[in-house]
Amino acid sequence: MKKWYAVVGDPIAQSMSPVMHDQWFKENTMDATYIPIHATAGSLEQTITSLRSLGCSGFNVTVPHKQGILPFLDEVDESATVMNAVNTVYQTEEGKLIGANTDGAGFVKSLEEFSDSVTGSVLLIGAGGAARGIAFALQSAGYGPLYFTNRTASRAAELAADMKDGHAISIEDAENRLGEFGLIVQTTSVGMNFAQEGIPLDPKNVASGAVVADIIYNPLETEFLQQAKQAGAKTMNGVGMFVHQGALAFEKWTGVYPDTKKMIDMITMKVGG
């Protein structure tokens, strides 16, 4: 019987996940397909119930449901427990839905491919599920100390309090102190192709040679990355993270870790047009 997988989000039309996973199924001669599913916060529980009853073999969860999905799963693994967010769900033979998080590990893999010389303090912009996943993965990999800034200061403070060496600072302080950070990671939706335009903060004070990453992959270069590059930073878009988090999910579902290098090139070409 043909297996099927999905990605759940709001909005969802922009997702490249179906293209990516269907290509991997083809490359590995697997009889499976992957579909996008639009679900609002109000319909999320019903959507998960339907996925379970219709025999979905596994699915991804994207904005804004990475934390909202937690009550509707049977269990969450250690990664999702620590991060309090889920981006990957797999089903056991008994039919249980288990939540996991591959976002953080995917980001670290892409960062290590991009640069092996990242040192010093880290600033994360944003305090949602993606920021949490990346923060815990960076901490586990030995990066830090970690600083958090967010438009809603209380959310940055909450996330910082969950870290071993976490600190919350205001947007204004972050802009003034950008030169202190060896790695700056933009995790909000500001600049995404379907979201608001603009930048989350002014990167003009970034240190020359610092790595500035934006987890957005469409467009390939957000306005934030453009300005950071002009200020002398080394910039990294979200394609690598997107591909590696997907590959880790694919491995959980199938036991196979797919070809990520070829996929990064393919996604870059498709998004770049």
C-alpha positions in Angstrom: 0.0 0.0 0.0 1.3 3.5 -0.9 2.3 5.5 2.1 1.6 9.2 2.5 3.0 12.0 4.5 2.1 15.6 5.0 3.0 19.1 6.3 0.5 21.0 8.3 0.6 24.8 8.7 -1.1 28.2 8.2 -0.3 29.4 5.6 1.0 26.4 3.7 1.0 27.1 0.0 4.5 28.5 0.2 6.1 25.3 1.6 8.7 23.5 -0.5 8.4 20.4 1.7 6.3 18.5 -0.8 8.8 19.1 -3.5 11.7 18.0 -1.3 10.2 14.8 0.1 8.6 13.6 -3.1 12.0 13.9 -4.7 13.6 11.9 -1.9 10.9 9.2 -2.2 11.7 9.1 -6.0 15.5 8.9 -5.4 15.1 6.1 -2.9 12.4 4.2 -5.0 9.8 4.4 -2.2 6.1 4.1 -3.0 5.1 7.2 -1.1 3.8 10.8 -1.5 3.7 14.0 0.5 1.0 16.6 0.6 0.5 20.1 2.1 -2.5 20.6 4.5 -3.8 24.0 5.5 -5.0 24.0 9.1 -5.9 27.1 11.2 -5.5 27.1 15.0 -9.2 26.4 15.4 -9.1 23.3 13.1 -5.8 21.9 14.2 -7.2 19.2 16.6 -9.7 18.0 13.9 -6.9 17.9 11.3 -4.7 15.8 13.6 -7.6 13.4 14.3 -8.2 13.1 10.5 -4.5 12.4 9.8 -4.5 9.7 12.4 -7.7 8.0 11.2 -6.8 8.2 7.5 -3.5 6.4 8.1 -0.9 9.2 7.5 2.5 7.6 8.1 4.0 10.8 9.4 3.9 14.6 9.0 5.7 17.8 9.6 4.3 20.8 11.5 5.2 24.3 10.5 4.2 27.8 11.6 2.2 28.6 13.7 1.5 25.2 15.2 4.8 23.9 16.5 3.7 24.4 20.1 -0.1 24.3 19.6 0.0 20.7 18.4 1.4 19.4 21.7 -1.9 18.6 23.4 -3.1 16.5 20.4 -0.2 14.0 20.3 0.1 10.8 22.3 3.8 11.4 23.3 6.7 13.6 22.6 10.3 12.5 22.5 13.2 14.1 24.4 14.0 16.7 21.7 10.4 18.0 21.6 10.1 17.8 25.4 13.2 20.0 25.9 12.3 22.4 23.2 8.5 22.4 24.0 7.9 22.4 20.3 7.2 19.8 17.6 8.0 20.0 13.9 8.0 16.2 13.0 5.4 13.6 13.9 5.8 9.8 13.3 3.4 7.0 14.0 4.2 3.8 15.9 3.0 0.4 14.9 0.5 0.7 17.7 -0.9 3.8 16.1 0.5 6.3 18.6 1.5 9.8 17.3 4.9 10.8 18.6 6.2 14.3 18.3 9.8 15.2 17.7 11.8 18.3 16.8 14.5 18.3 14.1 14.6 22.1 13.6 17.5 22.7 16.0 19.7 19.8 14.8 19.0 20.8 11.2 20.2 24.3 11.9 23.4 23.2 13.6 24.1 20.8 10.7 23.7 23.7 8.2 25.8 26.0 10.3 28.7 23.6 10.6 28.6 23.1 6.8 28.7 26.9 6.3 31.4 27.7 8.8 33.7 25.9 11.2 35.0 29.1 12.9 32.0 30.5 14.7 33.0 31.7 18.2 31.7 34.0 20.9 28.3 35.0 22.0 25.1 34.1 20.1 22.1 36.4 19.5 18.8 34.8 18.6 16.1 37.1 17.3 12.6 35.8 18.1 11.2 33.6 20.8 8.9 31.1 19.1 9.2 27.4 18.5 12.0 27.7 15.9 14.1 29.9 18.2 13.6 27.5 21.1 14.6 24.5 19.0 17.7 26.2 17.6 18.7 27.6 21.0 18.7 24.1 22.7 20.6 22.6 19.8 23.2 25.3 19.8 23.6 24.9 23.6 23.9 21.2 23.3 26.6 21.7 20.6 28.6 23.9 22.8 27.8 27.3 21.4 27.1 30.3 23.6 26.4 32.1 25.8 23.0 32.7 24.3 21.2 36.0 24.1 17.6 36.5 23.1 15.7 39.5 21.8 12.1 39.7 20.8 9.4 42.3 20.0 7.5 40.9 23.0 10.2 41.2 25.7 8.5 38.8 28.1 8.8 35.9 25.6 12.5 36.5 25.2 12.9 36.5 29.0 10.9 33.2 29.3 13.1 31.5 26.7 16.3 32.9 28.2 15.3 31.5 31.6 15.1 28.0 30.2 18.7 28.1 29.0 21.7 27.2 31.1 23.4 30.5 30.2 20.6 32.5 28.6 20.1 36.3 28.7 17.3 38.5 27.4 17.9 41.9 26.0 15.7 44.5 24.4 15.6 45.1 20.6 17.4 48.5 21.2 20.1 46.9 23.3 20.6 44.2 20.8 21.1 46.7 18.0 23.6 48.7 20.0 25.5 45.5 21.1 25.5 43.6 17.7 29.3 43.9 17.5 29.6 41.6 20.5 28.1 38.6 18.8 29.9 36.0 16.6 26.6 34.5 15.5 23.3 36.2 15.0 20.2 34.0 14.1 17.0 35.6 12.8 14.1 33.2 13.6 11.0 35.3 13.0 8.8 35.4 9.9 9.8 39.1 9.1 11.0 39.1 5.5 9.3 35.9 4.5 7.7 35.8 1.1 4.2 35.7 2.5 4.7 37.7 5.7 5.5 41.3 6.5 8.3 43.1 4.8 11.1 44.8 6.6 13.8 43.8 9.1 13.5 42.7 12.8 16.3 45.0 13.9 19.0 47.1 12.3 22.1 45.1 11.6 24.4 48.0 10.8 26.5 47.4 14.0 27.3 43.8 13.2 30.9 42.8 13.7 32.9 42.3 10.4 33.2 38.6 9.7 30.4 37.6 12.1 28.0 34.9 10.8 24.4 36.2 10.4 21.8 33.5 9.6 18.2 33.9 8.7 16.1 30.7 8.8 13.9 32.0 6.0 14.6 30.3 2.7 12.2 32.1 0.5 13.4 34.6 -0.6 17.0 33.3 -0.6 18.3 36.6 0.7 16.0 38.7 2.9 16.4 42.4 3.4 17.9 41.6 6.8 20.7 39.5 5.2 21.3 42.0 2.5 21.9 44.8 5.1 24.0 42.5 7.2 26.2 41.6 4.2 26.7 45.3 3.5 27.8 45.8 7.1 30.5 43.1 6.6 28.9 39.9 7.9 29.0 36.5 6.4 25.4 35.6 5.7 23.6 32.3 5.6 20.0 31.7 4.4 17.6 29.1 5.6 17.9 26.6 2.8 20.4 24.4 4.6 18.4 24.2 7.8 15.2 23.5 5.8 16.8 20.6 4.0 18.6 19.1 7.0 15.6 19.3 9.3 13.6 17.6 6.5 16.3 14.9 6.1 16.2 14.2 9.8 12.4 13.8 9.6 12.7 11.6 6.5 15.1 9.4 8.4 12.7 9.0 11.3 9.9 7.9 8.9 11.9 5.7 6.6 15.3 4.8 8.3 17.1 6.5 5.3 19.1 9.7 5.5 18.7 11.2 2.0 21.0 13.2 -0.2 21.1 16.7 1.3 23.7 18.3 -0.9 21.8 17.7 -4.1 18.6 18.8 -2.4 20.2 22.1 -1.2 21.2 22.9 -4.8 17.7 22.0 -6.1 15.8 24.1 -3.6 18.2 27.0 -4.1 17.6 26.8 -7.9 13.8 26.5 -7.5 13.4 29.4 -5.0 15.9 31.5 -7.0 13.9 31.0 -10.1 
